[in-house]
Amino acid sequence: MSELDQWVAEITAELGLDGVQVPTTEVLDMARDVAHNVLRPGAPVSAYVLGLAVAAGADPVEAAAKISALALRRSTLDS
C-alpha cells in the first residue's frame, strides 16, 4: 500500500466513509488538468466541487472527466 493509499484509508475512516472507493488516479488527473490549464488554486477547489457532485449522486470518474475536459477546453480557448 502506497503512502497515498494509506492516507486515503485514514481520512475515509476518520470521516466515517469506510469502504468508500476513492478514484485517486482520476482525482489527481483532474487536479493536474485544472492546475496546469486554468489556475493552481482551482485544483483543490475543483476537487471540492467534485466531492459535492459525488455527494449529489454523480459518478466520481465521470464527473472528474467532465471537469478535466472543461479545463482542457479552456486552455485551448486561451491559446
Rosetta constraint file for C-alpha pairs under 8 A:
AtomPair CA 1 CA 5 HARMONIC 5.90 0.50
AtomPair CA 1 CA 6 HARMONIC 6.52 0.50
AtomPair CA 2 CA 6 HARMONIC 6.22 0.50
AtomPair CA 3 CA 7 HARMONIC 6.16 0.50
AtomPair CA 4 CA 8 HARMONIC 6.15 0.50
AtomPair CA 5 CA 9 HARMONIC 6.14 0.50
AtomPair CA 6 CA 10 HARMONIC 6.18 0.50
AtomPair CA 7 CA 11 HARMONIC 6.20 0.50
AtomPair CA 8 CA 12 HARMONIC 5.98 0.50
AtomPair CA 8 CA 22 HARMONIC 7.70 0.50
AtomPair CA 9 CA 13 HARMONIC 6.09 0.50
AtomPair CA 9 CA 18 HARMONIC 7.76 0.50
AtomPair CA 10 CA 14 HARMONIC 6.09 0.50
AtomPair CA 11 CA 15 HARMONIC 6.10 0.50
AtomPair CA 12 CA 16 HARMONIC 6.13 0.50
AtomPair CA 12 CA 17 HARMONIC 4.68 0.50
AtomPair CA 12 CA 18 HARMONIC 5.75 0.50
AtomPair CA 12 CA 20 HARMONIC 7.28 0.50
AtomPair CA 13 CA 17 HARMONIC 5.56 0.50
AtomPair CA 13 CA 18 HARMONIC 5.06 0.50
AtomPair CA 23 CA 27 HARMONIC 6.24 0.50
AtomPair CA 23 CA 60 HARMONIC 7.17 0.50
AtomPair CA 23 CA 61 HARMONIC 6.75 0.50
AtomPair CA 24 CA 28 HARMONIC 6.08 0.50
AtomPair CA 25 CA 29 HARMONIC 6.06 0.50
AtomPair CA 26 CA 30 HARMONIC 6.07 0.50
AtomPair CA 26 CA 61 HARMONIC 6.28 0.50
AtomPair CA 26 CA 64 HARMONIC 6.30 0.50
AtomPair CA 26 CA 65 HARMONIC 7.45 0.50
AtomPair CA 27 CA 31 HARMONIC 6.15 0.50
AtomPair CA 27 CA 47 HARMONIC 7.04 0.50
AtomPair CA 27 CA 61 HARMONIC 8.00 0.50
AtomPair CA 27 CA 64 HARMONIC 6.28 0.50
AtomPair CA 28 CA 32 HARMONIC 6.10 0.50
AtomPair CA 29 CA 33 HARMONIC 6.19 0.50
AtomPair CA 29 CA 68 HARMONIC 7.56 0.50
AtomPair CA 30 CA 34 HARMONIC 6.25 0.50
AtomPair CA 30 CA 43 HARMONIC 7.68 0.50
AtomPair CA 30 CA 47 HARMONIC 7.90 0.50
AtomPair CA 30 CA 64 HARMONIC 5.76 0.50
AtomPair CA 30 CA 65 HARMONIC 6.92 0.50
AtomPair CA 30 CA 67 HARMONIC 6.59 0.50
AtomPair CA 30 CA 68 HARMONIC 4.91 0.50
AtomPair CA 31 CA 35 HARMONIC 5.98 0.50
AtomPair CA 31 CA 43 HARMONIC 4.57 0.50
AtomPair CA 31 CA 44 HARMONIC 6.93 0.50
AtomPair CA 31 CA 46 HARMONIC 7.16 0.50
AtomPair CA 31 CA 47 HARMONIC 6.78 0.50
AtomPair CA 31 CA 68 HARMONIC 7.83 0.50
AtomPair CA 32 CA 36 HARMONIC 5.97 0.50
AtomPair CA 32 CA 43 HARMONIC 7.04 0.50
AtomPair CA 33 CA 37 HARMONIC 5.76 0.50
AtomPair CA 33 CA 38 HARMONIC 7.72 0.50
AtomPair CA 33 CA 68 HARMONIC 5.65 0.50
AtomPair CA 33 CA 71 HARMONIC 6.14 0.50
AtomPair CA 33 CA 72 HARMONIC 6.66 0.50
AtomPair CA 34 CA 38 HARMONIC 5.11 0.50
AtomPair CA 34 CA 39 HARMONIC 6.31 0.50
AtomPair CA 34 CA 40 HARMONIC 6.96 0.50
AtomPair CA 34 CA 42 HARMONIC 6.18 0.50
AtomPair CA 34 CA 43 HARMONIC 5.33 0.50
AtomPair CA 34 CA 46 HARMONIC 7.61 0.50
AtomPair CA 34 CA 67 HARMONIC 7.88 0.50
AtomPair CA 34 CA 68 HARMONIC 6.62 0.50
AtomPair CA 34 CA 71 HARMONIC 5.34 0.50
AtomPair CA 34 CA 72 HARMONIC 7.75 0.50
AtomPair CA 35 CA 39 HARMONIC 4.81 0.50
AtomPair CA 35 CA 40 HARMONIC 3.96 0.50
AtomPair CA 35 CA 41 HARMONIC 6.96 0.50
AtomPair CA 35 CA 42 HARMONIC 6.24 0.50
AtomPair CA 35 CA 43 HARMONIC 5.23 0.50
AtomPair CA 36 CA 40 HARMONIC 6.80 0.50
AtomPair CA 37 CA 71 HARMONIC 5.82 0.50
AtomPair CA 37 CA 72 HARMONIC 6.20 0.50
AtomPair CA 37 CA 74 HARMONIC 7.08 0.50
AtomPair CA 37 CA 75 HARMONIC 5.01 0.50
AtomPair CA 38 CA 42 HARMONIC 6.92 0.50
AtomPair CA 38 CA 71 HARMONIC 6.08 0.50
AtomPair CA 38 CA 74 HARMONIC 7.07 0.50
AtomPair CA 38 CA 75 HARMONIC 6.67 0.50
AtomPair CA 39 CA 43 HARMONIC 7.32 0.50
AtomPair CA 41 CA 45 HARMONIC 6.80 0.50
AtomPair CA 42 CA 46 HARMONIC 5.73 0.50
AtomPair CA 43 CA 47 HARMONIC 6.22 0.50
AtomPair CA 44 CA 48 HARMONIC 6.26 0.50
AtomPair CA 45 CA 49 HARMONIC 6.28 0.50
AtomPair CA 46 CA 50 HARMONIC 6.03 0.50
AtomPair CA 46 CA 67 HARMONIC 7.67 0.50
AtomPair CA 47 CA 51 HARMONIC 6.31 0.50
AtomPair CA 48 CA 52 HARMONIC 6.40 0.50
AtomPair CA 49 CA 53 HARMONIC 6.22 0.50
AtomPair CA 50 CA 54 HARMONIC 6.20 0.50
AtomPair CA 50 CA 60 HARMONIC 7.21 0.50
AtomPair CA 50 CA 63 HARMONIC 6.57 0.50
AtomPair CA 50 CA 64 HARMONIC 6.61 0.50
AtomPair CA 51 CA 55 HARMONIC 6.06 0.50
AtomPair CA 51 CA 60 HARMONIC 7.94 0.50
AtomPair CA 52 CA 56 HARMONIC 6.23 0.50
AtomPair CA 53 CA 57 HARMONIC 6.48 0.50
AtomPair CA 53 CA 58 HARMONIC 5.39 0.50
AtomPair CA 53 CA 60 HARMONIC 7.85 0.50
AtomPair CA 53 CA 63 HARMONIC 7.28 0.50
AtomPair CA 54 CA 58 HARMONIC 4.47 0.50
AtomPair CA 54 CA 59 HARMONIC 6.10 0.50
AtomPair CA 54 CA 60 HARMONIC 5.68 0.50
AtomPair CA 54 CA 63 HARMONIC 7.70 0.50
AtomPair CA 58 CA 62 HARMONIC 7.57 0.50
AtomPair CA 58 CA 63 HARMONIC 6.46 0.50
AtomPair CA 59 CA 63 HARMONIC 6.02 0.50
AtomPair CA 60 CA 64 HARMONIC 6.00 0.50
AtomPair CA 61 CA 65 HARMONIC 6.18 0.50
AtomPair CA 62 CA 66 HARMONIC 6.23 0.50
AtomPair CA 63 CA 67 HARMONIC 6.32 0.50
AtomPair CA 64 CA 68 HARMONIC 6.15 0.50
AtomPair CA 65 CA 69 HARMONIC 6.04 0.50
AtomPair CA 66 CA 70 HARMONIC 6.16 0.50
AtomPair CA 67 CA 71 HARMONIC 6.22 0.50
AtomPair CA 68 CA 72 HARMONIC 6.13 0.50
AtomPair CA 69 CA 73 HARMONIC 6.05 0.50
AtomPair CA 70 CA 74 HARMONIC 6.12 0.50
AtomPair CA 71 CA 75 HARMONIC 6.30 0.50
AtomPair CA 72 CA 76 HARMONIC 6.35 0.50
AtomPair CA 73 CA 77 HARMONIC 6.25 0.50
AtomPair CA 74 CA 78 HARMONIC 6.27 0.50
AtomPair CA 75 CA 79 HARMONIC 6.52 0.50
